[in-house]
Each structure stands twice: as C-alpha cells, then as structure tokens.
C-alpha cells in the first residue's frame, strides 16, 4: 500500500501544566518535552504506524530544527520529501493541562509544500492509494488529486476553493470554528463530509451519526487527535473499506493518541487492528 501526506511540520515544545495560564499569570511546567509535530508530521507518522511507511511532502528550513525534524520523522518510518524553505523552522509552544486539553501558540509562518517545486517527486502521488492533504499551495493540492482517494482537512477551505478539485472526504471539527463547513462552500462539493464532535462522535454526510471509539486508557493529551483521526480515515479508504468503516478506524486512531503523551505517545499501529483486517 502506498500512502502520502501533503502538509506542514512544526517543531513543538510541550509543557505539562496544572492549567493553561490566564492573562498575567505564571504557571510552572510539571514536565517538558519536544518533538517534530504539526498536522503533516502527525498524520504521516500515524499512517506509517498503520501501513509500515508513508510519504510526506512538506517544506523544511535549513536550520537545526528543520534537520532534526527530518531525522526524527524518518526514524519513525516516514519518507520525507521536503522543499527548502527560507528562514527558520516554524515552532510551537503547547500547554497540556490536567484534563488533557492542549493550548497551542505557533511561532513563525507555516512552511507550505509547493506543487511548483520541481525538486519534489510529485509524480509519486499518482502511485498512491490515498493521500491526506493537510496544507500546501494550490499546485500541491492538484498534484494530490491524482491519487484514487483524496482526504482533506476543512481547515484549508481557502486552498480547496482556489484549486476547485473534487475531494472524496472532507474532515473537520465541529468544535473548531476554523474547520466548520457548510454545504455550498466548495465547488465541486466534497463527496463525503465528516464532522467530528469529540466524545460525542460526529456526523457523516451523507450517512448519519457515528460514535466515538472507546478509550484504551486514561485521557492524557489531546494533541494530534484530529490529524490521527483523518489519517485513520485515509488508511481505511486505501484498504477499500466503506466510509463508515474508515471513519470507525479513524475514531480508533483519535482515541488511542488521546491516551498517550505528545503526538506519538500512543498512536494506533497495525498490531492493534483486528486480525481479519487486510493491511497488504
């Protein structure tokens, strides 16, 4: 199976705190760690954990954080195809409170992969079974459309409008105003729209409601739940599963990462799937 993600990478510093700071307040971190993350990185590692490998089309700065990001992602089974981005690697500061909620501050501009970048092997997307589009320019999105199954985040509606390409599954959070989608916002309309609602599950249009997956442990850290969910949906579609089964797999991925620390602490792997699931 050939899978790919088109999206951005951020170097993220995490701080576990009693609560997110209020205006004027100083909070003390109980624990800290750092790793490459951001939507593109998180989804690519989740797909690599499920399928054994994944391509990531992204952009990285030629600095220490950019080089460390490539090295650590490749160590997690991701084949990184990165265009050179001027300046410094985008960073983020993430507070994780005692309830597991994450609060994020991003530092710097999002480094987007460009379909006009001739140094990247965009033709490889034609050989992919499914691609998840997290971020990139219009040319990158159009290159991603050459695969049989295209999943995209509703956070990139502006790019989707300009590209005017059909999307098989549009995924967004009903709890995030930046990801809400209404019928008529895109032309052509996405074939399927999946809206998540946290512990309530969510809604598939056309289709109906779906349930959240049971948590495999205690809630630890909400970082990366949405992108792991979308990666699971992408993997399910690549397997040839019906949309409702692909969404159920995505819900499992989102539930699993919610019980781990950071972006990769407890991502779902192929070993966690039922024995009758064909992952070839």
N, C-alpha and C positions, 0 to 999 in steps of 0.2 A: 504494500500500500504506500502510495506517495501522497504526502500531506504538506501543506505550506501555510505560513502565516505572513501577512504583509503588515508591518506595524513598527511602532517605536519602542525604544529601550530607554529606561531611566536608571541611574544609579541611586538606590533608595537606602536611606538611613532610617532604621526603625527604632522607636523608643517605647518600651512598655511602661505605662504610667497608671496611677490610680484613676485619673480622669484627665480629659483634654483640658488644657489651660483656658481659663476665661480671660477676658480683657484685663490686662495689667497684672496677671497672676504668674508666678514662677512655679513650675512643677518639677519634680525630681524623677529622673528615669530609674526604674527598678531593674531594667535590663536593656541593653542595646545590641544591635547587630546591623549589618549592611550587606547588600547583595544586588546584582542587576535584576531589575524588575520592569514595571511598566507593562501596558497591555500586550504589546507584541511579544515580549520575553516570556511573560507568564503563560500565555496561550501556547506558545511554541514548546515550552518545556512540558506542559500538560499533554500535548499531542505526542511528544517524544516518549513520555512515560507510557502512553497507551499503545503506540504503534511501533516503538523502538527507534524512531528517528523522525525528524521534521526539519523542513527548510524554513529559515527565517530571512525574509527580505526586509532590510532595515537601513538605517544610517547611523554611523558611529563617528564620534570625534576622535582625532588622533591625539588623545591625551591618556593619562593613566586610567581614568575611569572608563574610557572607551575601550582601551586594550584589555582591562580586567573584565569588562562585560563580555567581550568576545570569548576570552579564555574560559570564563566560568560557564557561559551558556553552552559552549562546545563540549565542556566536561559533562554536561547534563544531557548530551545526545542530540543537540541542535546543530545543524549545519548552517552557519551564519554567512549570509551574502550581504555585505554591508557596503553601501556607498560612503565615500568620505564626506563628512560634514565639517565645515569650518567652525572654529571656535571651540568651546568646551562641551563635554557631555552633559546633557540635562540631568539634573539631580532632583531628588525629592526628600522631604522630611515627613515621616509618618508616625503619628502617635497612635498607639493601641491602648485603649482604656480597659478597665477591669471587666467590662461587659463584652470585650472583643471587637468593639466598633473601631474603625480606623478613620483618622482625620489627616488629610494629606495637604502639604504645601509643596508646590513644584517650584523649582529654581531654574530659570532659563527657558528658552524656546524649545518646543517639541521638534526633534530632529526627524524629518519625514523621508522615507524612501521615495525616490522619483523614478517613474517609468521611463523617463528620458535619459537616465543614467546608463550609458552603454557599457559600463564596466560590470553591470549586474546581469546574470544569465536569466533574464525574464522568460525566455523560451521554455525554461524548465517548468513553468506553471502550466503549460499545455499538457504536460505528462502527469499532472497531479490529479488525484481522485477528488480532492476537495481542498478549498482554500478559505481561510478565515481572514477577512480584511478588517484590520484594527485602525490603521491610519496610513496615509500616503497621499500622493497627488492624484489627479485625475488619470494620468497615464498609467500609474501603478494599479489603480482600480480596474482600468480597462484591460490591463495585462492579466490581472487575477480572474477576470471574467472568462478567459479562455478555458478554464477547467470545467468539468461537468457540474460541480456543486459549489456555489459561492455563498458563504455566510458572511454577513457584515454587521457591524455594530451601528446602532441607531445614533450613537454619538457623532458619527461622521455624515449626518444628513446633508450638509452643505456640499461635500465632495460627491456624494451619491447623486444629488440634483444635477451638478455640473457634468458628471460622467454620463448620466442617462443610460445606464446599463441595467438589465434585469438582474435582480437579486433573488436567489432561491429562498433564503431565510434571513430575515432582519431580526436582530436580537437587541432588546433594550430593557432597561429597568423602569418599571412604573413608579418607582420611588425616587427616581433621579430626573429632575426637570429637563436636564440636558439630553436625556435619552428617550423622551416621550415622542411617540409617533402617532399621527392621525392619518386616517385614510385620505388620499388626495394630495399628500405632501410630496410624493415622488411619482415621476413618470419615466418608465413604466412602474406600476405598483409592484412591490415585492410579492412573490408567490405565497409566502408564509410570513406572518409576523408573530414573534414570540415575545411576550412581555412578562418579565419576572416580578414577583411581589414578595421576595424574601421567604419567611417561614410559611406564608400562605400558599406558596407555589407560584401560580401565574396563569397566563391565558395564551392559547394558540388560536390565531385567526387565519383561515377558517379552522374550526375544530371545536375548542372549548377549553375549560379549565384543566390544569394539571396540578398534581400535588407536589409539594416539596419532598425530597428524599429524606429518609430518617438519618439523623446524625450518627456517625460511627463513634462518637466520643463527645467530650465536653467542648463547648464553644471556646475557642482560643483567640482567633484572629480572622477578621472578615476580609483582610486584604486579598485581592485576587479572585474572590468568589465569582464575580460576573464573567471574567475572562476565562476561568476554568469551566464555567457553565457553557459558554459559547464554544470552547474548544471541544467539550464533550459532544455537543450537538453536531459539530463539524465531523468528528470521528464517526458518530453514528450514521450520518448521511453517507460518508465514504464507505461504510460497511454495506450500504444499500438498505438500511433499516427505514421503516416508515417514520414520518416526522414525529409522531407521538413517542415512539421508542427512542429516537435520537434525543428528544427533549428529556426523557426519563434518564438517559445516560448522562446528559448534561447536568441534571439535577443532582445525580450522584457525585459528579466531579465537584460541583459547588459545595455540597455538604461536606465532602471529605476535606477540602482545603480549609474550610471554616474551623476544623478541629486541630489544625497544625499551626506552627509558628512561622510567620512570614509567608512569602509567595510560594514556597515549595516544601514546607514542613510536612504536609500530609496530602500531597496530590494523589489522586487515584492512579493506579497502574494496571497494566494488563493482567497481572496476577490477582487483582481484586475483582475481576469480572467473572461472571458465571462461566463454568467450563464449557457450555454449549455455544458461547459467543465465538464466531469465526473472526480472528484478527489477522488473517493472512492477507 
